[in-house]
Amino acid sequence: MRKLRLGDDVDDHCVKCKRITNHVIVSLVDERPAKVRCRSCYHEHDYLQGVAPPPRRRMQSPKDA
Ligand SMILES: [Zn+2]
């Protein structure tokens, strides 16, 4: 695997665009992307490794069911 550097492009899931977009690496930890910024909307977020986070749902405790 090639070494990643700050400013490199990576594909990742953008939570704003709700799709895989080009991202710029803005933070690296152990040579892996920690934070990335979407090239489309400039939203900055933790690197998700291209995996969409689970949809936000209202948390419901079992005792309320
Ligand atoms: Zn985006």
N, CA, C, O and the ligand as a Tripos MOL2 file, in Angstrom:
@<TRIPOS>MOLECULE
protein
  261   259    66     0     0
PROTEIN
NO_CHARGES

@<TRIPOS>ATOM
      1 N           0.8400   -1.1950    0.0000 N.3       1 MET1
      2 CA          0.0000    0.0000    0.0000 C.3       1 MET1
      3 C           0.8740    1.2430    0.0000 C.2       1 MET1
      4 O           1.8550    1.3390    0.7370 O.2       1 MET1
      5 N           0.4930    2.1850   -0.8420 N.am      2 ARG2
      6 CA          1.3070    3.4070   -0.9070 C.3       2 ARG2
      7 C           1.1100    4.2400    0.3450 C.2       2 ARG2
      8 O           0.0740    4.1880    1.0090 O.2       2 ARG2
      9 N           2.1470    5.0110    0.6400 N.am      3 LYS3
     10 CA          2.0670    5.8740    1.8200 C.3       3 LYS3
     11 C           1.1530    7.0610    1.5580 C.2       3 LYS3
     12 O           1.1860    7.6830    0.4960 O.2       3 LYS3
     13 N           0.3550    7.3450    2.5430 N.am      4 LEU4
     14 CA         -0.5280    8.4970    2.4290 C.3       4 LEU4
     15 C           0.1300    9.7000    3.0830 C.2       4 LEU4
     16 O           0.8660    9.5780    4.0620 O.2       4 LEU4
     17 N          -0.1490   10.8380    2.5270 N.am      5 ARG5
     18 CA          0.3990   12.0740    3.0820 C.3       5 ARG5
     19 C          -0.7120   13.0990    3.2120 C.2       5 ARG5
     20 O          -1.7590   12.9990    2.5710 O.2       5 ARG5
     21 N          -0.4550   14.0870    4.0590 N.am      6 LEU6
     22 CA         -1.4250   15.1690    4.1960 C.3       6 LEU6
     23 C          -1.6580   15.8160    2.8330 C.2       6 LEU6
     24 O          -0.7150   16.0600    2.0810 O.2       6 LEU6
     25 N          -2.8980   16.0830    2.5320 N.am      7 GLY7
     26 CA         -3.2300   16.7120    1.2600 C.3       7 GLY7
     27 C          -3.5410   15.7200    0.1680 C.2       7 GLY7
     28 O          -4.0130   16.1000   -0.9040 O.2       7 GLY7
     29 N          -3.2800   14.4340    0.4280 N.am      8 ASP8
     30 CA         -3.6120   13.4220   -0.5650 C.3       8 ASP8
     31 C          -5.1220   13.2640   -0.6840 C.2       8 ASP8
     32 O          -5.8800   13.5900    0.2310 O.2       8 ASP8
     33 N          -5.5290   12.7590   -1.8310 N.am      9 ASP9
     34 CA         -6.9490   12.4770   -2.0390 C.3       9 ASP9
     35 C          -7.2650   11.0530   -1.6320 C.2       9 ASP9
     36 O          -6.5030   10.1320   -1.9270 O.2       9 ASP9
     37 N          -8.3710   10.8740   -0.9630 N.am     10 VAL10
     38 CA         -8.8820    9.5300   -0.6780 C.3      10 VAL10
     39 C         -10.3780    9.5260   -0.9270 C.2      10 VAL10
     40 O         -11.0500   10.5470   -0.7810 O.2      10 VAL10
     41 N         -10.8790    8.3840   -1.2980 N.am     11 ASP11
     42 CA        -12.3230    8.2300   -1.4130 C.3      11 ASP11
     43 C         -12.8820    7.9280   -0.0340 C.2      11 ASP11
     44 O         -12.3410    7.1000    0.6980 O.2      11 ASP11
     45 N         -13.9500    8.5940    0.3090 N.am     12 ASP12
     46 CA        -14.5990    8.2840    1.5730 C.3      12 ASP12
     47 C         -16.0680    8.6500    1.4810 C.2      12 ASP12
     48 O         -16.5050    9.3570    0.5730 O.2      12 ASP12
     49 N         -16.8070    8.1500    2.4400 N.am     13 HIS13
     50 CA        -18.2200    8.4690    2.4650 C.3      13 HIS13
     51 C         -18.4050    9.8270    3.1330 C.2      13 HIS13
     52 O         -17.9650   10.0370    4.2640 O.2      13 HIS13
     53 N         -19.0620   10.7480    2.4230 N.am     14 CYS14
     54 CA        -19.3490   12.0610    3.0040 C.3      14 CYS14
     55 C         -20.7420   12.0300    3.6130 C.2      14 CYS14
     56 O         -21.7160   11.6700    2.9530 O.2      14 CYS14
     57 N         -20.8190   12.4160    4.8920 N.am     15 VAL15
     58 CA        -22.1100   12.3770    5.5690 C.3      15 VAL15
     59 C         -23.0340   13.4830    5.0640 C.2      15 VAL15
     60 O         -24.2540   13.3810    5.1930 O.2      15 VAL15
     61 N         -22.4580   14.5350    4.4920 N.am     16 LYS16
     62 CA        -23.2840   15.6240    3.9580 C.3      16 LYS16
     63 C         -23.7750   15.2890    2.5590 C.2      16 LYS16
     64 O         -24.9550   15.4470    2.2460 O.2      16 LYS16
     65 N         -22.8440   14.8180    1.7120 N.am     17 CYS17
     66 CA        -23.2080   14.4550    0.3420 C.3      17 CYS17
     67 C         -23.9380   13.1160    0.3210 C.2      17 CYS17
     68 O         -24.6160   12.7900   -0.6530 O.2      17 CYS17
     69 N         -23.8000   12.3540    1.3790 N.am     18 LYS18
     70 CA        -24.4180   11.0250    1.4900 C.3      18 LYS18
     71 C         -23.9960   10.1060    0.3540 C.2      18 LYS18
     72 O         -24.7970    9.3300   -0.1670 O.2      18 LYS18
     73 N         -22.7480   10.2050   -0.0160 N.am     19 ARG19
     74 CA        -22.2050    9.3130   -1.0380 C.3      19 ARG19
     75 C         -20.6890    9.3340   -0.9350 C.2      19 ARG19
     76 O         -20.1000   10.1200   -0.1930 O.2      19 ARG19
     77 N         -20.0790    8.4370   -1.7110 N.am     20 ILE20
     78 CA        -18.6230    8.4110   -1.7510 C.3      20 ILE20
     79 C         -18.1300    9.5680   -2.6100 C.2      20 ILE20
     80 O         -18.5350    9.7190   -3.7620 O.2      20 ILE20
     81 N         -17.2580   10.3730   -2.0390 N.am     21 THR21
     82 CA        -16.7000   11.4960   -2.7890 C.3      21 THR21
     83 C         -15.1970   11.5430   -2.5580 C.2      21 THR21
     84 O         -14.6600   10.8350   -1.7060 O.2      21 THR21
     85 N         -14.5350   12.3810   -3.3260 N.am     22 ASN22
     86 CA        -13.1130   12.6310   -3.0930 C.3      22 ASN22
     87 C         -12.9450   13.4410   -1.8300 C.2      22 ASN22
     88 O         -13.6760   14.4010   -1.5880 O.2      22 ASN22
     89 N         -11.9810   13.0460   -1.0290 N.am     23 HIS23
     90 CA        -11.6770   13.7680    0.1920 C.3      23 HIS23
     91 C         -10.1920   14.0940    0.2370 C.2      23 HIS23
     92 O          -9.3670   13.3650   -0.3140 O.2      23 HIS23
     93 N          -9.8650   15.1900    0.8960 N.am     24 VAL24
     94 CA         -8.4780   15.5480    1.1350 C.3      24 VAL24
     95 C          -8.1410   15.1630    2.5680 C.2      24 VAL24
     96 O          -8.9140   15.4230    3.4910 O.2      24 VAL24
     97 N          -6.9870   14.5450    2.7440 N.am     25 ILE25
     98 CA         -6.5610   14.1790    4.0970 C.3      25 ILE25
     99 C          -6.0720   15.4290    4.8220 C.2      25 ILE25
    100 O          -5.1610   16.1120    4.3530 O.2      25 ILE25
    101 N          -6.6760   15.7210    5.9560 N.am     26 VAL26
    102 CA         -6.2590   16.8870    6.7260 C.3      26 VAL26
    103 C          -5.5660   16.4750    8.0160 C.2      26 VAL26
    104 O          -4.9240   17.3050    8.6600 O.2      26 VAL26
    105 N          -5.6830   15.2140    8.4030 N.am     27 SER27
    106 CA         -5.0070   14.7390    9.6120 C.3      27 SER27
    107 C          -4.6410   13.2700    9.4410 C.2      27 SER27
    108 O          -5.4420   12.4620    8.9720 O.2      27 SER27
    109 N          -3.4190   12.9460    9.8310 N.am     28 LEU28
    110 CA         -2.9420   11.5650    9.7210 C.3      28 LEU28
    111 C          -2.5540   11.0430   11.0990 C.2      28 LEU28
    112 O          -1.9370   11.7540   11.8920 O.2      28 LEU28
    113 N          -2.9190    9.7980   11.3730 N.am     29 VAL29
    114 CA         -2.4820    9.1300   12.5930 C.3      29 VAL29
    115 C          -1.9150    7.7760   12.1880 C.2      29 VAL29
    116 O          -2.6040    6.9660   11.5680 O.2      29 VAL29
    117 N          -0.6570    7.5360   12.5410 N.am     30 ASP30
    118 CA          0.0000    6.2820   12.1600 C.3      30 ASP30
    119 C          -0.0990    6.0380   10.6560 C.2      30 ASP30
    120 O          -0.3330    4.9150   10.2080 O.2      30 ASP30
    121 N           0.0840    7.1150    9.8820 N.am     31 GLU31
    122 CA          0.0670    7.0460    8.4180 C.3      31 GLU31
    123 C          -1.2720    6.6000    7.8490 C.2      31 GLU31
    124 O          -1.3730    6.1670    6.7010 O.2      31 GLU31
    125 N          -2.2980    6.7200    8.6920 N.am     32 ARG32
    126 CA         -3.6500    6.4570    8.1970 C.3      32 ARG32
    127 C          -4.4640    7.7330    8.3410 C.2      32 ARG32
    128 O          -4.2450    8.5040    9.2760 O.2      32 ARG32
    129 N          -5.4010    7.9660    7.4270 N.am     33 PRO33
    130 CA         -6.2200    9.1750    7.5250 C.3      33 PRO33
    131 C          -7.0190    9.1770    8.8300 C.2      33 PRO33
    132 O          -7.6680    8.1880    9.1680 O.2      33 PRO33
    133 N          -6.9690   10.2820    9.5490 N.am     34 ALA34
    134 CA         -7.7820   10.4260   10.7530 C.3      34 ALA34
    135 C          -8.9290   11.3770   10.4670 C.2      34 ALA34
    136 O         -10.0760   11.1220   10.8330 O.2      34 ALA34
    137 N          -8.6010   12.4740    9.8110 N.am     35 LYS35
    138 CA         -9.6360   13.4310    9.4190 C.3      35 LYS35
    139 C          -9.5000   13.7290    7.9410 C.2      35 LYS35
    140 O          -8.3950   13.8250    7.4080 O.2      35 LYS35
    141 N         -10.6240   13.8720    7.2970 N.am     36 VAL36
    142 CA        -10.6420   14.1690    5.8730 C.3      36 VAL36
    143 C         -11.6570   15.2780    5.6050 C.2      36 VAL36
    144 O         -12.5760   15.5130    6.3890 O.2      36 VAL36
    145 N         -11.4580   15.9600    4.4570 N.am     37 ARG37
    146 CA        -12.4050   17.0130    4.0730 C.3      37 ARG37
    147 C         -12.9280   16.7100    2.6830 C.2      37 ARG37
    148 O         -12.1760   16.4550    1.7420 O.2      37 ARG37
    149 N         -14.2420   16.7500    2.5940 N.am     38 CYS38
    150 CA        -14.9060   16.4630    1.3200 C.3      38 CYS38
    151 C         -14.5530   17.5180    0.2790 C.2      38 CYS38
    152 O         -14.5770   18.7160    0.5600 O.2      38 CYS38
    153 N         -14.2260   17.0610   -0.9160 N.am     39 ARG39
    154 CA        -13.8920   17.9850   -1.9950 C.3      39 ARG39
    155 C         -15.1320   18.6610   -2.5710 C.2      39 ARG39
    156 O         -15.0340   19.7010   -3.2220 O.2      39 ARG39
    157 N         -16.2830   18.0730   -2.3310 N.am     40 SER40
    158 CA        -17.5080   18.6220   -2.9080 C.3      40 SER40
    159 C         -18.1290   19.6870   -2.0190 C.2      40 SER40
    160 O         -18.5220   20.7500   -2.4980 O.2      40 SER40
    161 N         -18.2180   19.4000   -0.7150 N.am     41 CYS41
    162 CA        -18.9130   20.3360    0.1680 C.3      41 CYS41
    163 C         -18.0030   20.9030    1.2530 C.2      41 CYS41
    164 O         -18.4360   21.7290    2.0570 O.2      41 CYS41
    165 N         -16.7510   20.4660    1.2780 N.am     42 TYR42
    166 CA        -15.7590   20.9600    2.2370 C.3      42 TYR42
    167 C         -16.0850   20.6140    3.6740 C.2      42 TYR42
    168 O         -15.5320   21.2030    4.6030 O.2      42 TYR42
    169 N         -16.9810   19.6600    3.8570 N.am     43 HIS43
    170 CA        -17.2790   19.2130    5.2140 C.3      43 HIS43
    171 C         -16.1210   18.3590    5.7180 C.2      43 HIS43
    172 O         -15.6500   17.4520    5.0320 O.2      43 HIS43
    173 N         -15.6740   18.6700    6.9320 N.am     44 GLU44
    174 CA        -14.5510   17.9380    7.5150 C.3      44 GLU44
    175 C         -15.0760   16.9530    8.5450 C.2      44 GLU44
    176 O         -15.9180   17.2950    9.3750 O.2      44 GLU44
    177 N         -14.5720   15.7260    8.4860 N.am     45 HIS45
    178 CA        -15.0640   14.7050    9.4110 C.3      45 HIS45
    179 C         -14.0210   13.6220    9.5880 C.2      45 HIS45
    180 O         -13.0320   13.5690    8.8570 O.2      45 HIS45
    181 N         -14.2520   12.7520   10.5710 N.am     46 ASP46
    182 CA        -13.3570   11.6260   10.7710 C.3      46 ASP46
    183 C         -13.3950   10.7230    9.5480 C.2      46 ASP46
    184 O         -14.4310   10.5670    8.9010 O.2      46 ASP46
    185 N         -12.2590   10.1410    9.2500 N.am     47 TYR47
    186 CA        -12.1900    9.2240    8.1170 C.3      47 TYR47
    187 C         -13.0410    7.9970    8.4060 C.2      47 TYR47
    188 O         -12.9020    7.3660    9.4540 O.2      47 TYR47
    189 N         -13.9190    7.6650    7.4750 N.am     48 LEU48
    190 CA        -14.8740    6.5750    7.6930 C.3      48 LEU48
    191 C         -14.4940    5.3130    6.9300 C.2      48 LEU48
    192 O         -15.2280    4.3250    6.9550 O.2      48 LEU48
    193 N         -13.3630    5.3420    6.2610 N.am     49 GLN49
    194 CA        -12.9130    4.2040    5.4510 C.3      49 GLN49
    195 C         -13.9620    3.8190    4.4070 C.2      49 GLN49
    196 O         -14.0990    2.6510    4.0440 O.2      49 GLN49
    197 N         -14.6930    4.8190    3.9370 N.am     50 GLY50
    198 CA        -15.6610    4.5540    2.8880 C.3      50 GLY50
    199 C         -16.9420    3.9100    3.3710 C.2      50 GLY50
    200 O         -17.8140    3.5690    2.5720 O.2      50 GLY50
    201 N         -17.0570    3.7420    4.6830 N.am     51 VAL51
    202 CA        -18.2430    3.0850    5.2250 C.3      51 VAL51
    203 C         -19.2020    4.1320    5.7620 C.2      51 VAL51
    204 O         -18.8190    4.9720    6.5770 O.2      51 VAL51
    205 N         -20.4220    4.0850    5.3160 N.am     52 ALA52
    206 CA        -21.4180    5.0320    5.7870 C.3      52 ALA52
    207 C         -21.7640    4.7320    7.2350 C.2      52 ALA52
    208 O         -21.9660    3.5720    7.5930 O.2      52 ALA52
    209 N         -21.8360    5.7560    8.0710 N.am     53 PRO53
    210 CA        -22.2520    5.5300    9.4510 C.3      53 PRO53
    211 C         -23.7090    5.1040    9.4930 C.2      53 PRO53
    212 O         -24.4740    5.4540    8.5940 O.2      53 PRO53
    213 N         -24.1090    4.3640   10.5070 N.am     54 PRO54
    214 CA        -25.5030    3.9310   10.5810 C.3      54 PRO54
    215 C         -26.4320    5.1340   10.6380 C.2      54 PRO54
    216 O         -26.0880    6.1530   11.2360 O.2      54 PRO54
    217 N         -27.5980    5.0280   10.0260 N.am     55 PRO55
    218 CA        -28.5290    6.1610   10.0290 C.3      55 PRO55
    219 C         -28.9110    6.5400   11.4480 C.2      55 PRO55
    220 O         -29.0830    5.6950   12.3260 O.2      55 PRO55
    221 N         -29.0360    7.8410   11.6330 N.am     56 ARG56
    222 CA        -29.3480    8.3180   12.9740 C.3      56 ARG56
    223 C         -30.7760    7.9520   13.3420 C.2      56 ARG56
    224 O         -31.7230    8.2590   12.6180 O.2      56 ARG56
    225 N         -30.9060    7.3010   14.4650 N.am     57 ARG57
    226 CA        -32.2440    6.9170   14.9050 C.3      57 ARG57
    227 C         -32.4270    7.3460   16.3430 C.2      57 ARG57
    228 O         -31.4650    7.5040   17.0950 O.2      57 ARG57
    229 N         -33.6630    7.5290   16.7050 N.am     58 ARG58
    230 CA        -33.9560    7.8930   18.0770 C.3      58 ARG58
    231 C         -33.6440    6.6850   18.9610 C.2      58 ARG58
    232 O         -34.1780    5.5910   18.7770 O.2      58 ARG58
    233 N         -32.7710    6.9250   19.9140 N.am     59 MET59
    234 CA        -32.4320    5.8290   20.8070 C.3      59 MET59
    235 C         -33.6190    5.5490   21.7250 C.2      59 MET59
    236 O         -34.2180    6.4520   22.3090 O.2      59 MET59
    237 N         -33.9260    4.2860   21.8230 N.am     60 GLN60
    238 CA        -35.0500    3.9120   22.6670 C.3      60 GLN60
    239 C         -34.5780    2.8310   23.6210 C.2      60 GLN60
    240 O         -34.0820    1.7870   23.1980 O.2      60 GLN60
    241 N         -34.7330    3.0840   24.8840 N.am     61 SER61
    242 CA        -34.2820    2.0860   25.8470 C.3      61 SER61
    243 C         -35.3310    0.9800   25.9440 C.2      61 SER61
    244 O         -36.5270    1.2450   25.8160 O.2      61 SER61
    245 N         -34.8930   -0.2410   26.1660 N.am     62 PRO62
    246 CA        -35.8160   -1.3900   26.1790 C.3      62 PRO62
    247 C         -36.9500   -1.2290   27.1830 C.2      62 PRO62
    248 O         -38.0520   -1.7300   26.9600 O.2      62 PRO62
    249 N         -36.6890   -0.5400   28.2770 N.am     63 LYS63
    250 CA        -37.7150   -0.4440   29.2910 C.3      63 LYS63
    251 C         -38.9000    0.4200   28.8500 C.2      63 LYS63
    252 O         -39.9820    0.3450   29.4320 O.2      63 LYS63
    253 N         -38.6830    1.2510   27.8030 N.am     64 ASP64
    254 CA        -39.7660    2.0870   27.2960 C.3      64 ASP64
    255 C         -40.6440    1.3350   26.2860 C.2      64 ASP64
    256 O         -41.7370    1.7860   25.9460 O.2      64 ASP64
    257 N         -40.1650    0.2190   25.8270 N.am     65 ALA65
    258 CA        -40.8750   -0.5040   24.7790 C.3      65 ALA65
    259 C         -42.1900   -1.0860   25.2810 C.2      65 ALA65
    260 O         -42.9130   -1.7270   24.5180 O.2      65 ALA65
    261 ZN        -19.4690   16.2560    0.9760 Zn       66 ZN66
@<TRIPOS>BOND
     1     1     2 1
     2     2     3 1
     3     3     4 2
     4     3     5 am
     5     5     6 1
     6     6     7 1
     7     7     8 2
     8     7     9 am
     9     9    10 1
    10    10    11 1
    11    11    12 2
    12    11    13 am
    13    13    14 1
    14    14    15 1
    15    15    16 2
    16    15    17 am
    17    17    18 1
    18    18    19 1
    19    19    20 2
    20    19    21 am
    21    21    22 1
    22    22    23 1
    23    23    24 2
    24    23    25 am
    25    25    26 1
    26    26    27 1
    27    27    28 2
    28    27    29 am
    29    29    30 1
    30    30    31 1
    31    31    32 2
    32    31    33 am
    33    33    34 1
    34    34    35 1
    35    35    36 2
    36    35    37 am
    37    37    38 1
    38    38    39 1
    39    39    40 2
    40    39    41 am
    41    41    42 1
    42    42    43 1
    43    43    44 2
    44    43    45 am
    45    45    46 1
    46    46    47 1
    47    47    48 2
    48    47    49 am
    49    49    50 1
    50    50    51 1
    51    51    52 2
    52    51    53 am
    53    53    54 1
    54    54    55 1
    55    55    56 2
    56    55    57 am
    57    57    58 1
    58    58    59 1
    59    59    60 2
    60    59    61 am
    61    61    62 1
    62    62    63 1
    63    63    64 2
    64    63    65 am
    65    65    66 1
    66    66    67 1
    67    67    68 2
    68    67    69 am
    69    69    70 1
    70    70    71 1
    71    71    72 2
    72    71    73 am
    73    73    74 1
    74    74    75 1
    75    75    76 2
    76    75    77 am
    77    77    78 1
    78    78    79 1
    79    79    80 2
    80    79    81 am
    81    81    82 1
    82    82    83 1
    83    83    84 2
    84    83    85 am
    85    85    86 1
    86    86    87 1
    87    87    88 2
    88    87    89 am
    89    89    90 1
    90    90    91 1
    91    91    92 2
    92    91    93 am
    93    93    94 1
    94    94    95 1
    95    95    96 2
    96    95    97 am
    97    97    98 1
    98    98    99 1
    99    99   100 2
   100    99   101 am
   101   101   102 1
   102   102   103 1
   103   103   104 2
   104   103   105 am
   105   105   106 1
   106   106   107 1
   107   107   108 2
   108   107   109 am
   109   109   110 1
   110   110   111 1
   111   111   112 2
   112   111   113 am
   113   113   114 1
   114   114   115 1
   115   115   116 2
   116   115   117 am
   117   117   118 1
   118   118   119 1
   119   119   120 2
   120   119   121 am
   121   121   122 1
   122   122   123 1
   123   123   124 2
   124   123   125 am
   125   125   126 1
   126   126   127 1
   127   127   128 2
   128   127   129 am
   129   129   130 1
   130   130   131 1
   131   131   132 2
   132   131   133 am
   133   133   134 1
   134   134   135 1
   135   135   136 2
   136   135   137 am
   137   137   138 1
   138   138   139 1
   139   139   140 2
   140   139   141 am
   141   141   142 1
   142   142   143 1
   143   143   144 2
   144   143   145 am
   145   145   146 1
   146   146   147 1
   147   147   148 2
   148   147   149 am
   149   149   150 1
   150   150   151 1
   151   151   152 2
   152   151   153 am
   153   153   154 1
   154   154   155 1
   155   155   156 2
   156   155   157 am
   157   157   158 1
   158   158   159 1
   159   159   160 2
   160   159   161 am
   161   161   162 1
   162   162   163 1
   163   163   164 2
   164   163   165 am
   165   165   166 1
   166   166   167 1
   167   167   168 2
   168   167   169 am
   169   169   170 1
   170   170   171 1
   171   171   172 2
   172   171   173 am
   173   173   174 1
   174   174   175 1
   175   175   176 2
   176   175   177 am
   177   177   178 1
   178   178   179 1
   179   179   180 2
   180   179   181 am
   181   181   182 1
   182   182   183 1
   183   183   184 2
   184   183   185 am
   185   185   186 1
   186   186   187 1
   187   187   188 2
   188   187   189 am
   189   189   190 1
   190   190   191 1
   191   191   192 2
   192   191   193 am
   193   193   194 1
   194   194   195 1
   195   195   196 2
   196   195   197 am
   197   197   198 1
   198   198   199 1
   199   199   200 2
   200   199   201 am
   201   201   202 1
   202   202   203 1
   203   203   204 2
   204   203   205 am
   205   205   206 1
   206   206   207 1
   207   207   208 2
   208   207   209 am
   209   209   210 1
   210   210   211 1
   211   211   212 2
   212   211   213 am
   213   213   214 1
   214   214   215 1
   215   215   216 2
   216   215   217 am
   217   217   218 1
   218   218   219 1
   219   219   220 2
   220   219   221 am
   221   221   222 1
   222   222   223 1
   223   223   224 2
   224   223   225 am
   225   225   226 1
   226   226   227 1
   227   227   228 2
   228   227   229 am
   229   229   230 1
   230   230   231 1
   231   231   232 2
   232   231   233 am
   233   233   234 1
   234   234   235 1
   235   235   236 2
   236   235   237 am
   237   237   238 1
   238   238   239 1
   239   239   240 2
   240   239   241 am
   241   241   242 1
   242   242   243 1
   243   243   244 2
   244   243   245 am
   245   245   246 1
   246   246   247 1
   247   247   248 2
   248   247   249 am
   249   249   250 1
   250   250   251 1
   251   251   252 2
   252   251   253 am
   253   253   254 1
   254   254   255 1
   255   255   256 2
   256   255   257 am
   257   257   258 1
   258   258   259 1
   259   259   260 2
@<TRIPOS>SUBSTRUCTURE
     1 MET1         2 RESIDUE 1 A MET
     2 ARG2         6 RESIDUE 1 A ARG
     3 LYS3        10 RESIDUE 1 A LYS
     4 LEU4        14 RESIDUE 1 A LEU
     5 ARG5        18 RESIDUE 1 A ARG
     6 LEU6        22 RESIDUE 1 A LEU
     7 GLY7        26 RESIDUE 1 A GLY
     8 ASP8        30 RESIDUE 1 A ASP
     9 ASP9        34 RESIDUE 1 A ASP
    10 VAL10       38 RESIDUE 1 A VAL
    11 ASP11       42 RESIDUE 1 A ASP
    12 ASP12       46 RESIDUE 1 A ASP
    13 HIS13       50 RESIDUE 1 A HIS
    14 CYS14       54 RESIDUE 1 A CYS
    15 VAL15       58 RESIDUE 1 A VAL
    16 LYS16       62 RESIDUE 1 A LYS
    17 CYS17       66 RESIDUE 1 A CYS
    18 LYS18       70 RESIDUE 1 A LYS
    19 ARG19       74 RESIDUE 1 A ARG
    20 ILE20       78 RESIDUE 1 A ILE
    21 THR21       82 RESIDUE 1 A THR
    22 ASN22       86 RESIDUE 1 A ASN
    23 HIS23       90 RESIDUE 1 A HIS
    24 VAL24       94 RESIDUE 1 A VAL
    25 ILE25       98 RESIDUE 1 A ILE
    26 VAL26      102 RESIDUE 1 A VAL
    27 SER27      106 RESIDUE 1 A SER
    28 LEU28      110 RESIDUE 1 A LEU
    29 VAL29      114 RESIDUE 1 A VAL
    30 ASP30      118 RESIDUE 1 A ASP
    31 GLU31      122 RESIDUE 1 A GLU
    32 ARG32      126 RESIDUE 1 A ARG
    33 PRO33      130 RESIDUE 1 A PRO
    34 ALA34      134 RESIDUE 1 A ALA
    35 LYS35      138 RESIDUE 1 A LYS
    36 VAL36      142 RESIDUE 1 A VAL
    37 ARG37      146 RESIDUE 1 A ARG
    38 CYS38      150 RESIDUE 1 A CYS
    39 ARG39      154 RESIDUE 1 A ARG
    40 SER40      158 RESIDUE 1 A SER
    41 CYS41      162 RESIDUE 1 A CYS
    42 TYR42      166 RESIDUE 1 A TYR
    43 HIS43      170 RESIDUE 1 A HIS
    44 GLU44      174 RESIDUE 1 A GLU
    45 HIS45      178 RESIDUE 1 A HIS
    46 ASP46      182 RESIDUE 1 A ASP
    47 TYR47      186 RESIDUE 1 A TYR
    48 LEU48      190 RESIDUE 1 A LEU
    49 GLN49      194 RESIDUE 1 A GLN
    50 GLY50      198 RESIDUE 1 A GLY
    51 VAL51      202 RESIDUE 1 A VAL
    52 ALA52      206 RESIDUE 1 A ALA
    53 PRO53      210 RESIDUE 1 A PRO
    54 PRO54      214 RESIDUE 1 A PRO
    55 PRO55      218 RESIDUE 1 A PRO
    56 ARG56      222 RESIDUE 1 A ARG
    57 ARG57      226 RESIDUE 1 A ARG
    58 ARG58      230 RESIDUE 1 A ARG
    59 MET59      234 RESIDUE 1 A MET
    60 GLN60      238 RESIDUE 1 A GLN
    61 SER61      242 RESIDUE 1 A SER
    62 PRO62      246 RESIDUE 1 A PRO
    63 LYS63      250 RESIDUE 1 A LYS
    64 ASP64      254 RESIDUE 1 A ASP
    65 ALA65      258 RESIDUE 1 A ALA
    66 ZN66       261 GROUP 0 **** ****
